[in-house]
């Protein structure tokens, strides 16, 4: 297997677990590992869509600019996730921003090499379709949140969702196992940093949450879940 493929460790990703050595080697020849420093962009709107990305370590935020010029976060990706997959469906330029929230180790895979492997391996095509469907569902959920809920409720729902995905049981509640700035949280709920900070402080004053070293602990999930 090629050296590059070993660096990217493509066979460790769930997406590629059914590929044989020859197919992994083919992807490896079209792959380039890279380290993206925290808060730098991996791609921005209007750039060519000629690569698919696998996230090996760190976190990446996919966002879009609103009409007012503020970033609205579509999804925060974790190690093992694929992104930039829209390049497989058309040759249009990028529409979103991809930003490293931490120092991120990424494997960039040439779009054409990826397409060759996907066409010859139905399991890869099926998994890509499932990923796209899941992200469309998440996007629809975000739109519904913006339409039907106020900022306070959107924040409560987000905290519960993050606790469900990244929650770690601690002495007095559930700690969200990732660190997010108030700006990050605001972009996830379509709000401003100032409003988000104000509501988080209110939640803390009521004893519903606690914050320690930028990590949020949910102390009363029942109250947060009952917000409407």
N, C-alpha and C positions, 0 to 999 in steps of 0.2 A: 504493500500500500504506500502511496506517496507520502512524503514527509509532511506536506501541508495538511493532508487529510488527518494525519495523526495529531497535528497541533490542534486542529479544530475539533477532534474527537467526535466526528459526525455520527459514528455508530452508537454513541451514548445517548443520542436524542431519540425520544419515543417515535418521532416522525419517521426515522430511518431504520428502525429496529428490524424490519423485514427485508432490508436490502442485502444482497450478497456482496462479497469482497470486490468483485469487478465493478458493481454499481457504485459502491462507496468510493472506490478509487477514481471512477469517472467524476463524481462530485468533487472529490478532493483536488483533482487537477484544475477544477474551475473555482477553487476556494482560496480565500485570502484571510488569514487571521489578523485582527487589528485591536488595539486598545484605544478606546475613546475616553478622554478625561471627563470628569464630572462637569455637568452643565454645558458641554459642547454638543453641537448638533451632528447627528449621523447623516441625516438628509433634511432638506427643506423643500417647500413647494416649488414646483416648476423645474426641479432637477430631473434628469432622465431616470426612468424606472428600468434599470438594467441589472439589478442585483436583488437577491433575496438574503435576508439576514437571520442568523441564528444567535441567540443571546446565551453566552456561556457563563458569564458572571456579571453581577451588578444589576441595576434596574434601568429600564428605558421608558420614557413617557412619549406616547403618541398623542399629538394635540393638533388643533386647528384654530386659526384666528377667527374671532367673531367680527361682526361688522364694526364693533367699537374698538377693535385692535387688541382685544384681550385674548390670551390663550385659553381655550376650553379643552380640557383633557378628555380624550376618548377612552384611553386605557393605559394602565401602568403594567409593564411587562416584567416578568421574573425570569431567572435563569431557566433555560430549556424551551423558552418561547421562540416562535418564529415571527418575523414581521417583514413588512414590505412585500407581502404576498400578493397584493393587488397587481403587481407587475406581471403576474402570470396570466392575467385576464385581458390585458390590453397594453398598448404601447404608449399610453398617455403619460405625461409627466406626473411627478409626485404631487399630491394634493395636501399632504399633512406634514407636520414637523415630527421628527424623531430625535429626542434629546436624552442624553445620558444623565440620569439622576444621581448615579454614583460612577466611579471609574468603571467602565464597562468593557468586558472582553467579548468581542463579537467575531463571528465567522461570516464573511461575505461570500455568497455563492453566485457565480455567474448565472444569470437568468436562463440562457440557452441550455447550459449543462443541466440545470435543474429540470427544465421542461423535458429534456430527453429521458431522464430517469423517471420522471412522473408518468410520462406516456407509456413507458414499458413496465411500470409497476403500479397496478390499480390501488394497492393499499396506501401508497403515498398520495395519489389523487383523492382518494376518499377522505383521508385525514385532513388534507388541505381544505376540502369542501366543508368538513365538520368545523374546522377552525373559523372559516369565513362565516358560517351560519351562526356560530357562537358569538362572534363579534358583532354581527348584525343584530342579534337579540339584545346584546348589551347596549348597543347604540340606541335601539328602540326604547329600552328601559330608561336610559338617560333622558331621552326626549320626553317620555311620559313624566318623569320626575320634574323636569323643568316646567311642563305645562300644568300639572295637577297639584304640585306641592310648593309650599313656601320655603324660603331658605333654611329656616330652622328645621323643618321636617326633612328636607333634602340632606342636611348635615347629619341628622340622627340616623337616617337610612344608610348613608355612606359609612358612618362609624360601625354600624351593625354589620354591614357587608364586609368591611375590612377585618372586623373581628372574626367573622365566619371564615374568611380565607386565610388570614394571617394571625389569628388569635392564639395566645399562649396563656394558659391558666396560671394566675398568680394568687397571692394570699387573699386579696380583697376583691378580685374580679378577673377580667380578661384583658390582657395587654395586647395591643395591636403591635405585631412583631416587625413593623417597618417604620422608619422615621420619615415623616413628611413635614415640610414647612407649612405655615398657614397659607402661603401663596399656592403651594401644591394642592392643598385641600380645597381652597377657593376655586381653583381651576377645574376641580372634579365635580363641583356642584353648581358651576355657573354663577359664582358670586365674586365679591371683592375680598381682598385680604383683610381690610378693616372690618367688614361685616362678619366675616368668618371668625376673626379673632374675638370680636365682641360676643358672639354666640357661644364660642368655646368657653370663654370666661364665665358666661352665665351658666352653662352646663356644669362647670367646675364649682361655682358658687352654690348651686343647688345640691351638690354632692353626687351628681350623676356620673361624672368622669373625674379622673385625676390626670395630671400630666407630669411626667418625670423624665428629664433629659430628652425632651422632644418626642417621647413615646407616650401615647394615650392609653389610659387604662379605663375600661368601662366598668363602673361600679354598680350601675342600675340599668341593665339592659331592658328590663320590663318597661320602665318609664319611656325610654327612647323608642321602643317598639310601638308604644301606644300613641305616639305623636301623629297627628293627622292634619 
